[in-house]
């Protein structure tokens, strides 16, 4: 990884950290890093696409979703 790529990756990590860990608004991050707010949104999307950020939703499946999945699986074996 060359220096430019390393710097881009570090920026992705820094923006993601400020947004997700420090709960800063995108405008506040843009002001702090002296880059346009619209770039922050693109940086966050890129961090997600590159696997730097993962979004996990923890929930208990509802009965209806379990039944739907059961019917789908049952249908694949018929």
Residue pairs with C-beta under 8 A, 6 or more apart in sequence:
1 9
9 50
9 52
11 33
11 43
12 43
12 46
12 47
12 50
12 52
13 47
13 52
14 33
15 29
15 33
15 40
15 43
15 44
15 47
16 43
16 44
16 47
16 52
16 53
18 24
18 28
18 29
18 32
19 26
19 29
19 40
19 44
20 53
24 32
26 37
26 40
26 41
26 44
27 37
27 40
29 40
30 36
30 37
30 39
30 40
44 53
47 53
48 54
48 55
61 69
